[in-house]
Amino acid sequence: MRNGSRFYCQTAPIGFNLYDNEEKLRLKTTYQTREEAEGECQRLNLERLQSVLSERESVTAL
């Protein structure tokens, strides 16, 4: 039989985060559902892809 008190550490709030592999950091926004996080991830990836493609087009135009 154990005698003593128990304590529980506080964990991070439940939710979903995004991680930036290039910058090696977790983005601060937390999403309540996986679908929200996946949608934002796809939006950010598309935004970055369009940025890279436009940079390539501007370089090849020169």
VOLOKE-127161 format. One record per residue (C-alpha): residue number from 1; residue in one letter; x, y, z. Coordinates in nm, 3 decimals. Example, Ala and Ser with C-alpha at 12.3 -4.5 7.8 and 13.67 -1.06 7.14 Angstrom:
residues 2
[rec 1,'A',[1.230,-0.450,0.780]]
[rec 2,'S',[1.367,-0.106,0.714]]
end
This chain:
residues 62
[rec 1,'M',[0.000,0.000,0.000]]
[rec 2,'R',[0.129,0.343,-0.094]]
[rec 3,'N',[0.089,0.646,0.123]]
[rec 4,'G',[0.133,0.985,-0.034]]
[rec 5,'S',[-0.013,1.241,-0.263]]
[rec 6,'R',[-0.013,1.235,-0.638]]
[rec 7,'F',[0.030,1.518,-0.877]]
[rec 8,'Y',[-0.016,1.532,-1.249]]
[rec 9,'C',[0.180,1.753,-1.479]]
[rec 10,'Q',[-0.013,1.985,-1.700]]
[rec 11,'T',[0.004,1.888,-2.065]]
[rec 12,'A',[-0.022,2.101,-2.373]]
[rec 13,'P',[-0.369,2.195,-2.484]]
[rec 14,'I',[-0.537,1.941,-2.707]]
[rec 15,'G',[-0.518,2.038,-3.071]]
[rec 16,'F',[-0.312,2.012,-3.384]]
[rec 17,'N',[-0.002,2.209,-3.475]]
[rec 18,'L',[0.193,2.253,-3.797]]
[rec 19,'Y',[0.568,2.207,-3.818]]
[rec 20,'D',[0.788,2.400,-4.061]]
[rec 21,'N',[1.057,2.160,-4.185]]
[rec 22,'E',[1.262,2.433,-4.352]]
[rec 23,'E',[1.276,2.660,-4.048]]
[rec 24,'K',[1.278,2.363,-3.807]]
[rec 25,'L',[1.012,2.508,-3.580]]
[rec 26,'R',[0.653,2.447,-3.478]]
[rec 27,'L',[0.409,2.715,-3.592]]
[rec 28,'K',[0.230,2.887,-3.306]]
[rec 29,'T',[-0.126,2.844,-3.431]]
[rec 30,'T',[-0.314,2.546,-3.286]]
[rec 31,'Y',[-0.608,2.397,-3.474]]
[rec 32,'Q',[-0.897,2.230,-3.299]]
[rec 33,'T',[-0.950,1.960,-3.561]]
[rec 34,'R',[-0.723,1.759,-3.783]]
[rec 35,'E',[-0.918,1.872,-4.089]]
[rec 36,'E',[-0.849,2.238,-4.008]]
[rec 37,'A',[-0.479,2.168,-3.963]]
[rec 38,'E',[-0.458,1.966,-4.285]]
[rec 39,'G',[-0.643,2.239,-4.479]]
[rec 40,'E',[-0.406,2.506,-4.351]]
[rec 41,'C',[-0.107,2.284,-4.424]]
[rec 42,'Q',[-0.221,2.237,-4.783]]
[rec 43,'R',[-0.283,2.610,-4.820]]
[rec 44,'L',[0.065,2.696,-4.690]]
[rec 45,'N',[0.228,2.432,-4.912]]
[rec 46,'L',[0.044,2.563,-5.219]]
[rec 47,'E',[0.142,2.919,-5.131]]
[rec 48,'R',[0.508,2.819,-5.099]]
[rec 49,'L',[0.497,2.616,-5.423]]
[rec 50,'Q',[0.350,2.910,-5.614]]
[rec 51,'S',[0.620,3.136,-5.471]]
[rec 52,'V',[0.897,2.897,-5.583]]
[rec 53,'L',[0.745,2.859,-5.930]]
[rec 54,'S',[0.712,3.234,-5.978]]
[rec 55,'E',[1.076,3.281,-5.873]]
[rec 56,'R',[1.182,3.021,-6.132]]
[rec 57,'E',[0.977,3.190,-6.403]]
[rec 58,'S',[1.134,3.527,-6.327]]
[rec 59,'V',[1.485,3.375,-6.344]]
[rec 60,'T',[1.422,3.196,-6.674]]
[rec 61,'A',[1.269,3.513,-6.824]]
[rec 62,'L',[1.601,3.692,-6.782]]
end
